[in-house]
């Protein structure tokens, strides 16, 4: 019997997280509203959220409709997530603060099987990121809010913290935020117990003690996008990847955790 833990697909991870999960309920505050965002690049986008029973639909100006998950960790700050039909292997998450008018769009794109198959050494020698998962960030603000900032500022306020996340009765993880672009995770209990890695990440400050954390895994293609509230000690977000090992079916499942700080170590200024 091997002492080495086995890597699993994102679909198997979703199955492990599903029972008794600590996700937030849907938020319908924006249902029925027409929302227009002006992007820092000069582009504008209009969409409308419509409630259909317990579900919500995001309707773009071109008439295309997408099932969306909308949640809110704090009043006036919304997490909107959907799979865009026009973009293969991609998912879009929108953070919208109706109080400040700021917004940020994150587009995650999964690699093909061939792209995933490139070795870490090959990617390093080419000067490419070790992960083949792509993430792009588009800063925006609500139309008509000329004084509103575009997007949210990057932050290092999580760097040095070691935080444990209880996703469900069975799933427990630990994050160590190493520096502005890397963090280490390990599974203490659950379907990935014994696994750990260090991956590329990004941090944004949404409000006081409220952060947006994004990570791109390099072994099993995975994108995580979560909001972390260190006042409520609660998180909410999603994990995006392939359901199986054949690179054909996407899974984009909600995650939420109860947080506890295990340690906070001051780190030297880099650079």
C-alpha positions in Angstrom: 0.0 0.0 0.0 1.4 3.4 -1.0 1.8 6.2 1.4 1.5 8.7 -1.4 -1.9 10.3 -1.8 -3.6 10.2 -5.2 -4.5 13.2 -7.3 -8.2 13.3 -8.3 -10.2 15.1 -11.0 -12.1 18.4 -10.2 -15.3 16.5 -10.7 -14.4 14.0 -7.9 -13.4 17.0 -5.8 -16.9 18.5 -6.4 -18.5 15.2 -5.3 -16.5 15.3 -2.1 -17.4 18.9 -1.3 -21.1 18.6 -2.0 -22.5 17.0 1.2 -23.3 19.5 4.0 -21.2 22.2 2.4 -20.8 25.7 3.9 -21.8 27.6 0.7 -24.0 30.7 0.9 -27.6 30.7 -0.3 -28.5 32.5 -3.5 -28.9 36.3 -3.4 -31.7 37.9 -5.4 -31.0 41.6 -4.6 -30.0 42.3 -8.3 -32.9 40.3 -9.9 -34.8 42.4 -12.3 -32.1 45.1 -12.7 -30.4 46.2 -15.9 -26.7 46.7 -15.1 -24.3 48.5 -17.4 -20.5 48.4 -16.7 -17.9 50.6 -18.3 -14.5 48.9 -18.5 -11.2 50.6 -18.1 -10.3 49.6 -21.7 -13.3 51.7 -23.0 -15.6 48.7 -23.6 -19.1 48.6 -22.1 -21.3 45.6 -21.2 -25.0 45.5 -20.3 -26.7 42.6 -18.7 -29.8 41.8 -16.7 -30.4 39.2 -13.9 -33.7 37.4 -14.0 -35.0 35.1 -11.4 -36.5 31.8 -12.5 -37.7 30.0 -9.4 -34.7 29.3 -7.2 -32.3 29.8 -10.2 -31.1 33.0 -11.8 -30.4 33.8 -15.4 -27.9 36.3 -16.7 -29.1 37.9 -19.9 -26.6 39.8 -22.0 -27.5 42.6 -24.4 -27.2 40.2 -27.4 -30.1 38.1 -25.9 -27.9 35.2 -24.8 -28.9 33.6 -21.5 -26.6 32.0 -19.0 -27.4 30.3 -15.7 -25.7 32.3 -13.0 -24.9 32.0 -9.3 -25.2 35.2 -7.4 -24.2 35.4 -3.7 -23.2 38.1 -1.3 -20.9 37.9 1.7 -21.6 41.5 2.7 -24.4 43.9 1.8 -23.9 45.6 -1.6 -21.0 43.4 -2.6 -22.0 40.7 -5.1 -20.3 37.6 -6.6 -21.8 36.7 -10.0 -20.5 33.6 -11.7 -21.5 31.9 -15.0 -20.2 29.8 -18.0 -20.2 32.0 -21.2 -21.5 29.9 -24.1 -19.4 31.9 -26.6 -16.1 31.2 -24.8 -15.0 27.5 -24.9 -13.4 26.0 -21.7 -14.0 29.3 -19.9 -15.9 30.7 -16.9 -16.6 34.3 -15.9 -16.8 35.7 -12.4 -17.9 39.3 -11.8 -17.4 41.1 -8.5 -19.7 44.1 -8.2 -19.8 46.6 -5.3 -23.0 48.6 -5.7 -21.9 51.0 -2.9 -18.6 52.1 -4.4 -19.6 51.3 -8.1 -16.4 49.3 -8.6 -16.4 46.0 -10.5 -13.9 43.4 -11.5 -14.3 40.6 -14.1 -12.2 37.5 -13.9 -12.2 35.2 -17.0 -10.7 31.8 -16.4 -9.8 29.5 -19.3 -8.8 25.8 -18.9 -6.0 24.3 -21.1 -6.5 21.6 -23.7 -5.2 18.1 -23.0 -2.1 18.9 -25.2 -1.4 22.1 -23.2 -1.8 20.3 -19.9 0.6 17.6 -21.1 3.6 19.9 -21.4 6.0 19.2 -18.6 6.8 21.7 -15.9 10.4 21.8 -17.1 9.3 22.6 -20.6 7.1 25.4 -19.4 9.9 26.8 -17.2 12.5 26.7 -20.0 10.1 28.6 -22.2 9.6 31.3 -19.6 5.9 30.4 -19.2 3.9 30.1 -16.0 4.1 26.6 -14.6 0.3 26.4 -14.7 -1.5 26.1 -18.0 -4.7 27.5 -16.5 -5.2 31.1 -17.7 -6.8 34.0 -15.7 -7.4 37.5 -17.0 -8.7 40.5 -15.1 -10.8 43.4 -16.4 -11.4 46.4 -14.2 -14.7 48.1 -14.6 -17.2 50.4 -12.8 -21.0 51.0 -13.1 -22.0 53.3 -15.9 -22.8 56.8 -14.6 -20.5 56.5 -11.6 -17.7 58.7 -12.9 -16.2 59.0 -9.4 -16.1 55.3 -8.9 -12.8 53.4 -9.1 -12.1 50.9 -11.8 -11.9 47.5 -10.2 -10.3 46.8 -6.8 -6.7 47.3 -5.6 -4.3 44.4 -5.3 -3.2 43.7 -1.8 -0.6 41.9 0.3 -2.7 41.9 3.5 -3.2 38.2 3.4 0.6 37.5 3.0 2.0 35.8 6.1 -1.3 34.3 7.2 -2.0 30.6 7.7 -5.7 30.0 7.5 -7.7 26.8 7.8 -10.9 26.4 5.9 -13.7 24.0 6.9 -15.7 23.4 3.6 -17.9 20.7 5.1 -18.1 18.1 7.8 -15.5 16.1 5.9 -13.3 18.7 4.0 -10.7 20.7 5.8 -7.8 22.6 4.0 -5.1 24.9 5.1 -3.7 27.9 3.1 -0.3 29.5 3.7 -0.1 32.8 1.9 3.6 33.1 1.0 4.1 36.2 -1.1 2.2 38.4 -3.6 2.1 35.6 -6.2 2.4 32.2 -4.5 0.5 30.3 -1.8 0.7 26.8 -0.4 -2.3 24.6 0.2 -2.7 21.3 1.9 -5.7 19.0 2.5 -5.9 18.1 6.2 -9.0 16.0 5.8 -11.3 15.0 2.9 -11.1 13.5 -0.6 -7.6 15.1 -1.2 -6.2 14.2 2.2 -2.4 14.2 2.1 -2.1 16.3 -1.0 -0.4 19.7 -1.0 1.2 22.1 -3.5 2.4 25.6 -4.1 0.5 27.5 -6.8 0.2 30.9 -8.6 -2.3 33.2 -7.0 -3.7 36.8 -6.9 -5.1 38.9 -4.1 -7.5 41.9 -4.3 -8.9 44.0 -1.5 -12.7 44.5 -1.8 -13.4 46.2 1.6 -11.8 46.2 5.0 -11.0 42.6 5.9 -12.7 41.4 2.8 -10.6 40.0 0.0 -10.8 38.3 -3.4 -8.4 35.4 -3.8 -7.8 33.6 -7.1 -5.5 30.6 -7.6 -4.4 28.6 -10.7 -3.3 25.0 -10.1 -0.6 23.4 -12.2 -1.1 19.6 -11.7 -4.8 19.1 -12.2 -6.1 22.1 -14.2 -8.1 24.1 -11.7 -9.1 27.7 -11.2 -10.4 28.9 -7.8 -12.1 32.2 -7.2 -13.3 33.0 -3.6 -14.1 35.9 -1.4 -12.6 35.8 2.0 -14.2 37.7 4.9 -11.9 37.9 7.9 -14.6 39.8 9.9 -17.2 37.1 9.5 -14.5 34.3 9.1 -16.4 33.0 6.1 -15.6 32.4 2.5 -17.7 32.0 -0.7 -16.8 31.3 -4.3 -16.2 28.6 -6.8 -13.8 26.0 -8.3 -13.6 25.5 -12.0 -12.1 22.6 -13.9 -12.7 19.5 -15.9 -15.2 17.0 -14.5 -13.1 14.0 -15.6 -9.8 13.0 -17.0 -10.9 13.2 -20.7 -10.9 17.0 -20.9 -14.5 17.1 -22.3 -16.9 18.2 -19.6 -16.6 21.3 -17.4 -17.5 21.5 -13.8 -17.9 24.9 -12.1 -19.1 24.2 -8.5 -19.7 26.5 -5.5 -17.5 26.4 -2.5 -17.8 28.1 0.9 -15.9 27.6 4.1 -15.7 28.6 7.8 -12.3 30.1 8.4 -9.9 30.1 11.3 -6.5 31.8 11.5 -3.9 29.2 12.6 -0.9 31.6 12.5 0.1 35.1 11.3 3.8 35.6 10.6 5.1 39.0 9.6 7.1 38.7 6.4 10.0 40.9 5.1 9.3 43.3 2.4 10.2 41.8 -1.0 12.0 43.5 -3.8 
